[in-house]
Structure formats: C-alpha cells, structure tokens
C-alpha cells in the first residue's frame, strides 16, 4: 500500500521504534551471537536504513508492525526452546530425553511395587487354584525359595528405568512379568523335570529377549509414507472390511454367552480357516490401529465405532480378548492422556493385579462375596498366572517327548516330518486335562522347539524380530504405539510368535507403523474432514 493510502494513524507513527531503542546494544550483540538467522535479518535492516537518505527516513516510518517486530520474534524463537508437548504425544525420541532423576526413581519404585504385588497375587493363586495347577501348597520354605528365585529378576528390572519407550519396552515388560511369575511358581511345581535348569533357562531367555527388544530401535529408512487423503481412505477401508467380516461371521454363529459358559460353547465353533485369520487380523491389528488414529485425530465418534465393532466379534469368536477389548483400550487411553509412557505401561499390569489382590483380601475379611472371585480368576489367574504356568507344563511335557524343531508352524509342517500331527494345545489338553491352551514364544519357539539349552538363542532371535517393530514405529508418539499394540501384547503372552505375527496381525501392524504419517498423527491437531 502506498503511503498516501495508509490510515492516518499509521502515517503519524514516529520514525523510530521505542521497543528497539529500549534494548541495550550489548543485549542485542549477545543475542545475535546465539542466533545466526536473526543476525542476518538485523544486518539487512541496518543496511536498508543506511541506504536511504535522512529526508526519506524522516518521512518513511517503518511500514508495518511486522517489519518492526519480526526480528525480535525470530530472535525469540531461536533463543528459546519450543513449547513442550505432552509426554505421551511427543515422538519416542523426544519422550525419552528425559525423565528427570526423581521421576526415574519414581518409575523404579513403581516397578518394585509391581513385583511385590505380583508375588502376593501368585501366593493367592497357589492357595485358591492349586487344584487346577500341579502346585504344592504354600509353605514358609517354598515361599522363601520363591523369593530367592526372583531376586535376579528384580535386579534386572533396573533396565526398564533407563531405557526409552518403544514397542519392545511394552512387550518386554509383559514378558518380564511372565518370567517373574514362572520363577516364583517353579519351586511349587510338582512336575519331576529339572527345575533348576528350567529356571536358569527361563531367566536367560528373558534377558536374551530383552537385549534386542529394548536396545534395537534405530528408525528404518522411510521410503513410503501415507498422505492425509490415503490415510483417510485406509481407515475407511478398515471399517468397511471389519463390518464385512463381522457380517460374514454372524452367518456362522452369533451368540452372547457368559464368561462361565464361554469355554463350553467355544468348542462348538467351526469357522473357515480364512475367516479365523480375518477375525484375528482385524481384532488384533487393524481395528486397534484405526481406533488409535481416530483418537489422535480427535474423531471420537469413529473411535467409538471401532470399539463397538471389536466387542461384536465376541459372539462369533467367544474369546475374552474380544469381550474385554473396548474396556482395555479405554483404560490404556485414559492412562496415556495423563501419564508418561513407561509409567503407563507399568500401571497397565500393576493396577489390574492390585485390584485382584484387594478383592481377595476383602473376601478373606468377609467384606465381599465369593462372586468377586470371577475377577481374580479371570485377570490374576487366567491372564497373568496361566501364561507363566504354561512354561511349567511345556517343560514337563518336552522333558519326555521329542522336540518340534519348529514343525508346530503350519507351513513348515507341510515340508518337514513332524512327530505331532495336531496343534500343541491338543496334546496339552490330552495329557494334563486343563483345557486347550497355547503358550508364549518362550514355551513354543523356545522349550518345545529347541529345548532348554538353546531356548535363550531362540528368544534372542525373537527379540530381534520385535526390534523390527521398534524400528518401524520409531518417530510415532508413545501413545500411538501403546494404544495400537494394546491388544497384541495380550496375545503375545498366550500364543507363539509366529501366530502373533501372522494370525493376529503383528506383521501387518509393523507395516502400518512404518507407513503412518508422523506429521499428521504426532500432534493430534488435524481437524476432522
């Protein structure tokens, strides 16, 4: 705009800036030494002022407020750090910088509380569920032996206070709890296998897994990234695919049953193999990924739709994961909004276990009814203690039976001889009469495939695969990784690594993490379309 067209107030401006005059030259020189870009702008401004005559300078005030202040704005942005972001919504690299020392001590204390609470929970498991598991009764000597057995595991927990958050951190802490549970239970085991060798192998396998799972986290070169439009198309496709698979599954079976009757009716389910894979992929990876994206993008109605679709898979599959998925994801979401990532991971196990322990204590005091044990049996026993006890069963079975050498993997069974025609869960049910149950990678890829001696090497290889997940998710906010993998970590506790990767969609989730747009999902500020 020409000077004659400017408002009168602007024409009447003085030919100097009071703000600039009030800043000492020494202060400006000190600031410029730390801000190269600001120095260049200031030098250009001084040169422009020197090139015009005094008469022109008297008539020509600084043309706009921006020209007077942009130097100091840029100077301020270069000298000061950016505004802090929420710890669970920053990138993993930023979020790990820095937990202050007192917060690290708090995290360590929280992990110690988790260890103590888990051991108390296992004491109650031995007392109330000893009829289902091959365990001796609680006694002072056995409890002291169990305490001595978990001391090395307690010392290893220090690594969780110094390592940054990642997918391997989540899964590593869950597997740490699994190994801790086995080391506590093995002195109570009535099976005749070599308990000392099994405990050493389990502890070594846990350490071997944690090394790559916690330390392999360098970002992968990103050659493909979704744009905003393609991300929206992908999320819409996930919803449509989920509805389609849900509709097809409902034609085979759709029946709501209670938790008490779930196992009885589950044996009657006969779904095509392709549909089982589809349900596992959608409920394990696709819908949690879509839910997390919608939460990050603040499209909460669509996030609620994902939760509804997840729970509607329960009448088809009759699994606790499908039934409890919405509540579990909401629980993770609540923790992720208010807590640092690693603290949230610890609390995802500590709080449910602590609730079960409190229920037992209230029951022993006569303050709650026996029906309250449904929670303790579902969470503390089935979801926490049973994956640990599975190592006990596998150690006993394969102490007297041939190893699988990985022939339990369906594709390998087609090209190599295998002493087991059916799935391992069938043999466990026939030999121990505790129902059909699978086990984690420590039991299947470890004990069953290569035996106690080489189980740590197998765990190391599995940890390297999890390290790929760390690398694929590098740069995503901790909240995004925590929520999108929230159901998968539960499945990893109860199924082999190969099943979790293929059937439950972990490999697909790794790919989705790799192509996810960090700029759109990192700050959660993108408006809904």
N, C-alpha and C positions, 0 to 999 in steps of 0.2 A: 504494500500500500504506500502511495506517495505521502510525503509529509503533510501536504496541504489537505489530504483527505483524512488524516488521522483525527481522532477525537481531541477536543480541546485539552482535556486533562493530560493526554499523552504529550501534546505539544508543549505543555507547560512544565514538563519534567526538567529537573536540573541536569547539568551536563556531567554529573559525577554520581557515583553510587555511594551513599552513606555506608552501606554494608562493607563495600570494598575498602573505603577509607578507614573503617574501624579495625581492619585486620592488620596487625603488625607485619612488616615485611619479613622479619625473622621467622614468624609463624608460617608465612607463605612459603619461604625457601625451605623450611623444614618439611613442610607437607609435600612440596614438589619433589624432594629427594626420594620420597616413598611412592610417588605416583607419576610414572613417566608419561602416561597419556594426558593427564591433567597439565603437565609441564608443557607439552607441545601446544595444547589449546591456549594456555596462558601466553606463551611466547607469540603465537599468531595474533592474539588480541592486542598485545602491546605493539607489535609491528604495524597492525592496521591503524592504531591510534597515531603512531608516529608518521605515517604516510599521508595523513590529511592535514590541511592547514589549520591554523588556530581559529580562523574565522568560521571555517566549515565545522570544526569541532564544537565551537560555541553554539552554532545553530542546530547541529545534529546531535541530539541526545541519543543515548543507547536505544536502538529501535524497538525493543520489546523486553518484557520481563524475562523471557527465556535467555536472551543474549546476555543479560546481566547475571543470571544465576546459574547457567548451565555449567560454568567452570566449577562452581562450588558444589553443585550436585554431583558431577563426575568425580571431583576430588573426594567427596564424602563416600561415594560408593566404592572408590578404590582403596580408601584407607580403612574402611570398616568391613567386617565380615558380613555375609548375607544373613538375613533373618533366619532364626533357627526353625527347622521343620520338626514335625512330630517324630519322635524316635522310631515309631513303628511304620512311618510313612516315608522315611528317607531311604535312599538306596542302601544296600547292605554295606557297601564300603564306608559310607558316611556314618551309618548307625553303629559301626563297630569301633569308631575312633574313640570312642570314648566315654565309656562309662567311667565316672570319677572313681577314685580309690575306695571311698566309703560305700559306693554302690556295688563295687565288686565284692567287698566284704559282705554286704547285704545279700548278694546273689549266692555267695558261698554258704552263708548261714541258712538261706532258704533251701539249698540243696541238701545240707546236713539235716534239716527238718524233714525233708522228703525221705531221706534214707531211714531215719528213725521211725517215721510214720509207716513206711513200707514194711519194716521189720515187725512192728507191732501188728500191722494188718496180717502178716504171714503167720504170726503166733495164733491169731484168731482163726485163720484158715485151717491150720493144723488142728485146732480144737474142734471146730464145727464141721469140717468137711473131710476129716480123716477117713471116714467110711467110703468116700469116693476115690481117694488117692492112696497109694501104697506108702503111707507115712506112719511113723511111730508117734506115740502120744508125747505131748510136751513134757519135758523134764528139765531140771536145772542143768544137768550135764550136757544135754543136747542143745539147749539154748546157748550155753557158754561156747560150745563147739561152733554153733552157727555164727555167733558174734565174732569169734576168731577167724572164721572163714571169710567174712565180708570185710574185714579190716583192709586188706589190699584194695578191694573195690572202693572203699571210702577214700583212700589216698588218691586213687585215680580220678576221683570226681573233681580235683583241682583243675583239670584241663578244661572243664566247662566254664570256669570263671575267667579264663584268659583267652579263649578262642572266640572269634567273631561269629555272629549268627549266620546260618546257612541251612539249607535243607538237610545236609548231613548232620548239623547240630541237632535238629529236631529228632531225626531218626536215631542218631547216636545216643541221645539221652533216653529215648524209649527203649532201645536195646540195652543200654546200661542198666535200666531198671529191670529188664528181663534177666540179665545175667546176675544181677544182685539177688533177685528172687531165687534163682537156681542155687546160688552159693549158700543161701540161707536154708533152703529146703533139703539139700543133699545130705546133711547129717541125719535127717529124719527118715531118709529113704530106706525102705525095707527090701529093695531090689539087691541082688547079690553081685552086681558088677563092681568094678574097681572105682570106688567113689573118689579117692584121692586123684587118680589120673584123670577122671572126668572133670573134677573141679579145676584142676590146673589147665586142662584143655579149654574149658569154657572161659576161664579168665583170660587166657592167652588169645582166644578167638575174639573176645570183646575188645581187647587192646588192639589187635591186628585190624579189626574193622574200623575202630575209631581213628587210627592214624590217617588213612586217606579220606575218610568221611569228614574229618574236621580240618584237615590241612590242605586238601586239594580243592581250591576254589578260584583259581585264575579264570577270568572270563574267556569264553570261546570267541574267536573271530566271528562277527555277526555279518553274514552275507545276505540274509533275508530278514526283513522287518515288516510287520503289518502296518499299513496305513490306517487312519481313523475309519475310513469307509470299509476297508476289508475287515477290520476288527468287528465293526458292527454287523457285517454280513456273516462272519464266523459265529458270533454269539447268537444271531438269529437262526443259523443253521443248527447249532447245538440244541436250541429249544425245540425246533421242529423235529429233529431226529429223536430227541427224548420223548416227545409226545407220540411219535410214530411207533417207537419200540414199546412204549408203555401200552399203546392200543393193541399191538400185536400180542404182547404178553398177556393182556387181560383176556384174550380169547382162549388161552390155555388154562389159566387159573387166576382168580381174583377173589381172595377170601381173607377177611380180617380174623385173626385168631389171637388169643392172649399169649403172653410170653411163656406161660406154663405149658400150653399145648403146641407151641411153635415147633419143637423138635419132632413131635408125633406126626404132624401134618407135613413137615418138610420132606420126610422120606417118600411121600406120595407124589411129590412134584416131578414131572417129566417134561422138561423143556428141551427143544432142539439145541444142539451144541452152539450153533451160530447165535441163537438168541441169548444163551448164557454168556457168551463173550460180549455181546452187545450190551446187556444189562451191566456186566462188570465194568466195561469201559466207560459207560455213561455215568454210572453212580460213583465210580472211583475217581475219574479224572475230568470228564467233560463238564458235568453239572457243577462240581466244586469250582472248576476254573471259571465257568460263566458266572457263578454266584460271586466270586471274588472280583471279577471285572466289574460287575454291576455295583458292588459295594464301593469300589474305588472310584467309579464314575458317578456315584450317588444316584443311581437309578434303583431305588429301594423297592419299588413295586416289582420290577423284573427279578430282583434278588429274592424277593418273597416267592415268586413263581418257581424259581429254581428249587427252593426248599420244599414247596408243595409237590413238585414232580419227584423229588428224592423220596419223600415218605410214601408216595403212591406206588413205589416199587416194592414196598413191604408185602402187600397182599399177593404179589406174584412170586417173590423170591423167599419170603419168610426168613429173613436174616435180621439180626439185631442191628447191624450196621445201617440198613435201610430205615429201620424204625427210629433209631436214635440219631440219625444224621442231621435233621434240622436243628434239634436241640444242641448237638455237639458243635455245629458250625456257628450257631448264635453265641454259644459260650466262648468259642475262640474269638469271634468278632468283638465281643464285649471286652475280653482281656486285651486284644490287640489295640483297642482305641485308647486305653488308659495306661498301659504298662510297656516297658521296654521289652524287646522281642525275647531275649533269653529268659527274663523273669516270667514272661507269659508262658514259655514252653514248660518251665518247671511247674508252674501252677496248674497247667492242664492235667498233670498227673497228681500233684500233691493235693489239690482241693477235692477231687473225686475220692481219692483213697482216704483222706482225712474224714470226709463225710461218712464213709462206711465204718471207719473205726469209731466215730462218735455214736453212730447208730447202735453198734454192738455194746458200747459202754452204757448207753441209755437202756438198752434191753436188759443188761445184767443188773441194772438198778431197778428194773421193773417199771420204767417210765414209758416204754413203747411196746407195742405188741409184736408177736412173732412175725406178723406180715411184713414188718420193716426189713426182715432179712432178705426179701426179694432184691432190694438194692444191693446189699452186701454180697449176695450170691451172684448177682449179675456183673457188678463192677469189680469188687475186690477179688472175688474168686475167679469168675469166668474170664474177665477181660484183662486182669493183671496177673493173678497167680497161675492160671492154667497155661499160658504161654511159657512160663518158667518151668512148670512141672512137666511140660511136654519133653523137655530135654532129658528128664528122668526116664520117661517111657522109651524114648529113642535110644538112650544109652543102654538100657536093659535089653531091648529087642535086638539091636545090632551087635551086642556082645556075643550073641549065639546064632546070628543069622548072617548070610552074606551081604556085603555092601552093594549098593545100587550102581556105583560108578556113574552117577548122573542119568541112569536109564529111567528114572522116575519122570524125566521130562518126556512128554508125549512124542515129540518129533525125533528124539534120539532113540526112543524105544522102537521106532519103526526101522531103524537101520543097524541096530546092535542087539545082541542077545541080552535078555534081562531075566533074572530069577523071579521077578514079581510081575504077574500079569495085570493085577488090579492096582489102583492107587494105594499109596502107603496108608492112608486113613482107613481103608478097608481092613488091612492087616492089623492095625492098632485096635480097631473095634473087635475083631475076632479074637485077639489074644488077651486083651485087657478088659473088655466089656465096659468101656467108659464112653461109648458112642463114637461117631465118626469125627475125628478132629485132625486137622493139619498142624503143621508147626512152622516156625520161622526158619530163616536161612541157616541159622546155627545148627538146627537139627537135621534139615533136609540136605542142603548143599554141603553141610559140614559132617556131622556124625554119620548120617545114612550113606553119603556118597563116598567119602574118603577116610572115615574113621577118626578116632581121637587124635592120632599123631599128626595128621595132615589137616585137621579141621581149621587151625589158625591160618594156614595158607589159603584155604578156600574163603575164609572170612575176609582176608586181605584183598582177594580178587573182587569179592562182593563190595567191599568198601570203595575200591577204585571205580566200580560202576556207579555207585552213589555219588562219587566225586564228579562224574559227568553231569549229574543233576545239579550239583553246586555250580559248576561252570556254566551250565545252560541258564540258570536262574540268576547269575551274577548281575548286579545292577538293578534288579527288581526290589521294590520295598519289602522289608521283612514281613509286613502284614500280608502282602500279596502271597508270598511263599508259604507263610503259615496257614492261611485260610485255604488256598488251593490244594495243599497237600494234607489237609486236616483229616480226611477220611483214609487216604492212602497209608498214613503211618499206622493207623489201626490195623489195616490189612497186612502190612509188613510184619506185624507181631504174630500173625497166625497162619501165614502162607509162605511157601518158598519164594525166593527172589524171582525166579522165572515166572511164577504165576502172577506175582505182583506187577512185574514189568509188562507182561503180555495180556493176561486175562483181566487184570484190574486197571490197566491203562497207565502205569507209571511211565513207560517209554513214550507214550503219546503226550503225557503231561510235560516231560522233559522237552519235547519238541515245541509244545505251546509256549513254554517259558522262553525258549530260545528265540522265537519269532515275535514275542509280545513286545509292543512298543513301549519303551521305558518312559518316553516323554509324556505319553497320554495316561499311563497307569501309575506314574510315580507320584504325582502331586494331587490327584483326585479333584482337579479343578475344572475338568472339562464339562461343559454344560450338556445336558441331555438334549438329543435332537428333537 
